Amino acid sequence: MTKSTAIEMPKIQLGDYIVIQRQKYTKLQKFGSLDATSMLGKEQLELRALLDQPYSATFKMCPKETTPSSQRGQRNQRLHTLELCNELELRDIRESLGISASGVDNRNIIDDGDSQALRPEDIEQLREEHSESKKIIEKIVENSKTFHSKTEYSQEKYLRKKEKKYFEFVQIRRPTLRLITEIYYRQDADKVMGMRLDTLSQLISYSGVSAYGNYLLYESGTNGLLPASFLNSIGADTEATLVHMHPGNVPQKQAMLALNLPHEQLQRCISVNLYSVLREYYQGEEQELPEAAAEPGTPAEETEPSSKKQKLCEGEEGSLTVSSTSSEGKGEITATNKSEATSTAAPVQKWQVENQRACELIRAKFDSLVIAAKEHPSNIVQALLPFVKPSRPIVLYSQSKELLMDLYVELKSCSNVTNLHLTSNWLRYYQILPNRTHPEVNMNGNSGYLLTGYTIA
């Protein structure tokens, strides 16, 4: 006989990122402390009750008090506590209100602003007296002069709008890559370089990322969405490693942290500055950087060409140079001075350790190369392409097809990449309802362009 064991759902802990969902609206929030709150429109939620509760649980918003606004022209914020619900009863608001009569058409309905007898003050009082949206909507329908004259479709649209406004339940979901991508794209698509979920899935598929191998990624601003998707595909307790290159001093890791990944998995993502790690890789250990060059990505002020100077990314950083100390002097350094210099040396910083780890992987070469750049990617591709093993995929993403077309011609002439394809996804959502199936009116069809290919030995 086999025993069936129940799978225990993970529970919400302090420091976790959570997704608060109210009907179709989702919001990413960090549960950092017991006093943390979250804003859903004008509703302010206390998150204290979420501790040690399972994910996907449903909570009821219970009104606590109304917080008056100190700023002129800003409406009051309603404070709610959360109460765990064992089961959320999905109801048809039309049937629950017992509405049966409807009009033939809306031609005689005039929007003069006097169709609702209840004033805003009366509706606020209803919200304080009743916590259920059904009772509030019932009072609003009873005091509407034109509701029963509307068509059945117009009535359903009106009721859905009111149900969305006064809905009193929220669901706490565990952050996933799909949820985070949809939230970021809805809030501001430019912050993730206009990368939609379908384009991101194709990018990951073309890159061939798996639980084995080493992968090289360069991105110039996706709020950590691309490294998060790579780590999600790599998985926990695997052998794969990701080198995440970026143009700035501080990498963007918001999406990576929002996935609540284990520490072991996060440690296999090596985030380094592109120009700093290339400078260290090409100069080797023959010459050391001066102590003043403590910031990655900043060129040295007084430099002279080294024997291993490489010209990379012209127009971005220019030629790679390294400072060398002069051997001329008016005396000799004694053993005491050497020991004092060693004792007063600055401690090794984290970015230096990450650079060393990345250089070791660069020497071993990578199984895939992915570049998502806002700038022209030509110089970056030429700098990173030699670090990829033969017969390995490369994926380039850009919001501008002209940049990738230039790169397509350049790679064709170099003959070091084969099977080049330039593609673009065009996605359109449809509303599927009885007798009302049609494409959405407001939409953004384009989600960037992908240039894919394979390296040649």
N, C-alpha and C positions, 0 to 999 in steps of 0.2 A: 504494500500500500504506500502511496505517496502522500505526503503531507503538504497541504497548500499553505504557504506563508504569506501573510498580508504585507504588502509593500507600504512601508511607512513614508508618508509624505514629508518632505523637508519643511522645517518650521522657520518662521521669521525671527531673526536675531538682530541685535543692535549692530549697526555698521553695514547692514545689507542694503542693497538697492532694491526697490520694489516698483512695480507698475500698478498704479491705481486706475481701475477702469470703472467708468460710470456710463452704462449703455455702450455706445460706440466710441466714446472719448477715452483716450488713454494718456497717462502722464507718468513720467519717470521721476522717482523721488528717492532720496536717501533717508533711511531710517537711522539717523545718527545718534539720537538720544530719546529718552522717554518724553521729553518736553517738545519733541519735534511736531510741527504742524504742516499741513499741505493745503494749498488753495486750489479749489475747483470752481473757477468763475468767482462768484461772490461767497461761496461756501468755504469756510475754514474748518478743516478736520483735525481733531486731535488724534495722534497716532499711537498713543500710549497703550491702547487695548490690543495692538497688533503683536506684541511681544509673545513669543512662544506659540503663536497660532499657525496653523498650517497654511501653506500657499494655496491659492484658488478658493479660499474661504470667502464667504459673502458677509458683509457687515451692513447694518442699518444705521443711517445717520440720524442721531437723536439730537434735536435742538437743545442747546445749553443756554445760550444768551446771545444777545445782539450787541456787537461791539461798535459804538459810534465812531465814525471817521473823523479824524482831526483835520483833514484837508477839505477845503471847500470844493464842492462840486463832485465829491466822490461818495458813492452810495455806501450804506452800512454793510458791514461784513457779518454774516451769521456764523456763529461758532457751533460746531457739532461734535459730539462724542460718538464713538463707534461701538456698536453692540453686535456681537457675533450672532448670526442667524444660522440655524441648522439647515434650513432649506428655503430657497427663494422660489416662491410661487409665481410663475410666469402667467400673466393674465391678459385677456383681451379687454382693453379699457372700454371699448364700445359695448361689448356684451355685459361687462360688469356694471356699467351705468344704465343699462336697459334702454339704449337709444334705438328707435325703430323708424322714426319718421325722418324723411329727407326731402329736399327740393328737387325740381327737375333740372334747373340750370341756375347760374349765378347772375343773370343779367339784371335782376331787380335789386341786387345787393349794392348798397352805396357805402363806401368806406368814409364815413364822416367823423369817426372818432367817438361816437356816442352809442355804439352798439353794445358796449359793456357797461352794465349799471354799477358794477363794483369799482370803487376807487382804489388806487394803489395802496392807500392806508388800510382799506378793508382786506385786501389780499395779504398784506403783511400780517395782519391780525389773524387771518386764517392759518397762515403758516406757523404762527406761534401756538395756536390752539390745537392744530391737527398735524401729526407727523406723517400721515399717510397721504400720498399724492392723489389717491382715488377720491378722497373726500374733498380735497382742494379743487380738483378738476370738476367734480360734480357741482360744486357751488358756482364755479365760473361758467359752466354750461347752463345752469339754471338762470343765471342773470344775463345771459347773452340774448340779444333781441334778434339776431340774424342766424344763429346756429342752425335751427331747424329748417331754415330756408335754403341752406347750402346743399349741394349735391353730396352723395355718399362719399365720393372721393375727397371732396373738400373737407367734409367732416372728419374723415380719417386723418388727413394731413394736419388739421387743426388739433386733433386729440394727440397725435404723435408729438407735435411741437410742445404742447403743454406737459405731456408725460416726460419728455426730455428735460424740461425746465424744472419740474417738481419731483423728479424721480429720487427716491430716498435710499437707494441701495448702491453700494460700491463693492467691487470685487478686487481682491489683492492677488495679483498674478506674479509669477516668478519671471524676471527679465530673461528674454530669449533674444537671439540675434534678429529674428524677424520683427519682434515688437520694437526693439531699439531702432532698427532701420526705419520702420514706419513712423515712429515718433519723431526722429530727427528729420526725416524728409518732409513731414507735415509741418513741423515748426519752422524750419528754414532750410530749404534744399541747398542753398549756396554753401552752407557750412559743411556739407558732406559732398561738395563738388557735384551736386545734382545727381548723385548716385542712388537710383531706385533699387528696390529689392530684386527685381528680375535681372537687372544689369549686374548687381553684386553677385548673384548666384552664378551667372555665366562667367564672371571673372574668376571666381573660385574654382569653377569646373575646368576652365581652360588652363589654370595654373597647375593643376595636378597635385595640389597639396594633399598630404596624407599623414599618417602617424609615423612615417619613416622619412629620413632625409633632412637636408638643410635648405632653407628657403630664404630668398633675398627680396625685401620689399622696400620700395621708396615711395613715400606719399608726402604731399605738401599741404595737408590740411583737410582731414576728414573726421575730426573729433575722435580719433582712435577707432573709427569704424572698420577700416581695412585690417589693421593688426588684430582687432577683436575677432573678425571673421576668420582670419588665418588660425588664431589660437583655438577657436571653436572647432575648426575642421581638424586640427592636429590632435586635439583631445588630451585628456589627463593621463599621466603615467605612461607616456610614450617616449620614443627616442628622437622625435623630430625637434628641430630648433629653428627659430625665426630670427633673422637679423632685420630689424626695423630701422631704416635710415630716414632721416628727416632734415629739413634745411635749417631749423632753428636750434636754439640752445636747450629748450625744454620740449620733450615730445608730448603730443596730445594723446592722452590715455583715458578719456572720459568713458568711451564705450567699453573699453577693456575692463575698467573697474566696475562698470554697471552690470557686467555678466556674472559677478561674484565668483570668479574662477579661483581655484585653489592656488596657494602660494607657489607650489611646485610648478604649476603650469605657467604662471606669470613669470617665473624666473627663466623660462626657456624662450622668452622674448627679449632680445638684446637690442635696446634702443640707443642709437648712436647718431651723432651729427655726421652728415655725408662728407663734408670737406675735412673735418677733423680726423675721421677714421682713414680716409684716403691719404691724408698727409702722413699719418703715422705708419700706414702700410708701406708707402713708397720710400720713406726715409729710413726705415728699419731701426736697428739699435746702434748704428754707427755714430749718430749724432743725437743729442738730447735737446729737447725744447727748453727754452729759458723758463725760469720760474714765473716771469711776468705773463707768459702765455697760458693762463689758467682757464680761460674761457674757450670752450670748443666752438669752432666756426669763425673765429676772429683772426685775421691775418696778423703776422708778426710785424712790428713797426720797422725795425732795423734788420734787414735780412740780406743774405747773399745766396746765390744759387748753389745748391748741393749737387753732388755727383749723380744723384738719382732723381733729379727734378723731372716731374712729369707735367705735361700741359693738359689739364682737365677742366672741363666746364668753362670755357672761355666766355667772358661776358658775365659770369656769375662770381667766380673767385679769381680768375686769371691763372697764372702759373703757380704751381706749388713750390713754395720756398721754405727754408728752414734757417733759423739763426744759428750761427756757430760762434763759439767764444774765441776770442783772439788769444794766441799763444804768446804775444809780446807782453812783457811786464818788467817791472823794476825789482823783482825779487823772486824767490822761490817759495812755493807753498810747503810749509812744514807738516809733519804728521799731526801735530796738535791742531793746526788750522783745518786739516782734513776731517778730524774727528768732530771738531766744532761745527763744521759745515754739515756733516752727516746728522748730528743731533738736532740742528735747527732746521733741517729740511722739512718742507711742508708734507703733511700726510697725503697718501695716495687718495685721490678723489674717486667717486663712483664712476664718473664718465671715463676716467682713464682705464679703470678695470674693464668697463664695457668695451672700450676701444680695443683692448688687448684680446678679449674674447672674440670680438668680431674679426680681428685680423687673422686669428687662427682659423676661423671658418672660411675667410676669404682665400687663404692659401690652399685649403682643401677643396674649394669651389662648391657651387650651389646646384641644387636640382631644379630650380625654377627662379625666374626673375619677373617681378610685377612692379610696374611703375605707374603711379597715378599722380600726375604733375599738373599744376596750374600754369607753370612756365613752359617754355618750349623744351621738350624732352630730349632733343638731339644730343646735346653734350652729356647729359646724364646717361643715356643709353650707351654711348661710346665709352664712357668711363666704367660702367658696370657690366657690360656684355662680356668682357674677357674673363669674368669671375664665374661664368656659368659653364657647366659641363656640356659636352657635345650631346646632341639629340635631346635637349631639354626644352620645355616650353618657355616662351616669354610672352607676357601680356602687358599691353600699354593702354592706359585709359586717359581720355581727355574729353573736356566738354566742347572742344573745337575740332571739327573734322579736318580743317586746313592744316593744323599742326601735325596730325597723324598722317595726312597725305604727303607732306614734305618728308616725314620720317620714312614712310613707305618707299618713296623713290630712293632715299639715301641708303636704306638697308638693301634694296634691290641691287644697287650699284656696287655695294661692298661685298655682296655674295657670301656673307657670313650667317645669314638667316634665311630659311626656306619656308615654303608653305604659308606665305603672308596673306592674311585676310583682314580687311577693314569692314567692320559690321556696326550696325546701330539697331537698338531695340525700339520698337514703337508699340506702346501698350495703351489700351483704352478700356476703361471700366464701363460696364453696362448695368443699368438698373433692371432687375428681373422681377417684374410684378405682373399679375394678371391684367392683360389689356393695356399695360403701361411699360412695356419693355423698350428701352431706348438707351443710347449712349449718354454718359454724363456730359453735361454742357461745359462745366468748368473743369479743365484737365490740362495736364502738361504731358504731351505725347513723347517728347524726346528725353532720354536719360543718358546722354553722353555717347561716346564712341569707343570701340575696342579694336585694337590692332594686335593680332595674335600671329605667332609663328614658332619655329623650332630652330635651335642653333645647329650649326654645321661644324664638324670636327675640323 
